[in-house]
Amino acid sequence: MIQIATREVYRNRWMSVREDDIRHPDGSPGIYGVVDKPTAALIIPVQDDGFHLVEQYRYALSRRSWEFPQGTWPDDRQTTTEELARAELAQETGLRAGRIERIGSLAIAPGLTSQNCDIFLATGLTPGEPDRDPEEQGMRQEWFPRAEVERMMRTGEIVDGPTMAAYTRYLLHG
């Protein structure tokens, strides 16, 4: 596919949406809408054969969601995703990692967004106070044993795609 033209149709401090006119390989015209967001960091906080998860209200789903801590900077800040991972972990859970290791990355939703996400394993955790953004009001954090996290995935209690994909990456990292 060849991009013929592009135009931004929306922007806020977390994302932009663009509409691209394209030409397919057979020459026919087409259009794509793309959500552009900066690379995110997802953190798998491991402790005592279990994981720390956060639960928050996800507006687009109209429900609460259990997930691994994850996010992006809400501005054009230029840092490494490791710095972002450490900041997100502390902000959402209050936990500080003695060791953080990048174990892979994933495409969030390649049919919809250009966003990628780096996956980090956080160990040597020490507790602290979270410092959540206003959008994270009502967020809570809890530790779950591994078997409980797997049960939550099987039963649909955990529906966050990046969390499930990161857990698979964790298992393969082993």
N, C-alpha and C positions, 0 to 999 in steps of 0.2 A: 504494500500500500504506500501511496505517496501522499504527503500532506500538501494540499493546495493553498489553504488559508487557515488561520486560527484567530480566534477572538475570545477575550476574557468576558464572561457573562455575569460573573459574581465573584466577590472577594470579601473575606473577613479575616480576623487575625489568626485563624487556624488553617484556612484552606482557600483555594480558588477553584472556580469551575470554568473550563474553557470548552468551546465548541470548535471542532476541526472539520473543515471540508476536506475530503480525501478522494483519491481515485484508486479503485480496486485494480488488481492485476489485469482483469479483462477490459479495463478502460472505463467501466461504469462508475458514476459518481456515488459518493456516500458521505455520511456524516458520523462523527463520534463526539460524545460528550465525555469529558474526562475531569475527574476531581483530582487536583494536584495538592498534595500535602507533603511536608518534609518527612524525612526518614524518622521512624519511631524507634523506641527501645522498649522491649518487653523483658521483664526480669522474672526469673524462676527462683524465688527465695526458698532454698532447701534447708531443712533443719530436722534432725531426729527422724529420718525416713518419712518425712511429710513436707508440706508446703504451706507457705503463707499466701492466702488469696485475699483479694479485696472484693467487696460487694458494693455496687453503686447502681443508681437509677440510670438506665439508658433510654433517653428520650425517644430515639427513633424506634425502639422496640416497645415502648410503653410498659416497661417492666424493669425489675432489678436483675442484675447479672453478676455472678461470681466469676472472677477473672484473675489471671496473674497481673501484677502491677505493670502498667504500660502507659506510654504517652509520648508527646513531642513538646518542644518549647512552643509557647504561644506567640512567639515573635521570630524575627529573622536571626536569632542568636546563632553564631557559628562555633560549635564545640564538637567534640567527638561523641559518638553514641555511647561510649563508656561513661563519659561525664554525665550525659543525659540519663543513663540507666541508674547511676548512683543517686542522682537528684530525684528521679521519679520514685525510686524505692524509699528513700527517706521521706519524701513529701507525702506519699500515699499511705505508708505503713509505719513510719518512724524508725524503721530498721536501718542499720548501717552494716554494710558488708565488709568483712575483713578481706575477702577475696571475691573478685568478680571476673568471670571468664566468658568471652564471646564464643558461643557454640554454633552459630549459624545465622541465617536470615531467611525471611520469607516475603513473598509479595502478598500484601494484605487482601486485595480483591482485584486481580489483574484485568477483569472485564469492566471495571468501574473507575479504578484509581491508579495513579502512578506510584502510590506510596509503597515503600519497602519498610521492613521492620527487622532490626538486629535483635537477636535473642541472646540474653546473658544469663548465666548461672551464678547465683549469689550464695556464698557460704560464709561461715564465720560470722554469723549475724549477732548484732547487739541491739537491744531495744532502745527506743527513744520516742519522742513525741512527734506525730505527724504534723505537717504544715500544709494542709490541703487548700487548693484553690476554691473560690466560691462555687464553681461548677461541680465540685466534689462534695458539696454539703450532703450529709447523710451517708457518706461512704463509711464502711466499716471494714475492719481487717480481722481475719481469724486464721489460725493454724489448723490444718486438716491432715490426718494421716494419709499416706499414699493410697491405701485401699478405699478411703472415703472419697478422695478426689476422682479416682477411677469410677466409682459408683455414680458420682454426680455427673460424670461425662456420659456414662451408659444410659442414665435415666432422663437426660435432657435438662438436668438442673444447671449444668454448665453448658451454655450454647455459644460462647464466644469462640469464633473460628481461630483467631490467632493464639488463644490459650491452648486449644486442642492441638493445633499444629506445632506449637512450641513444646508441648508435652511429648509429642511424637519425636521431635528432634532431641529432646532430653533422653528419651529411651534409647534412641539410636546412638547418642553420644557415649552412653554407658561406660 
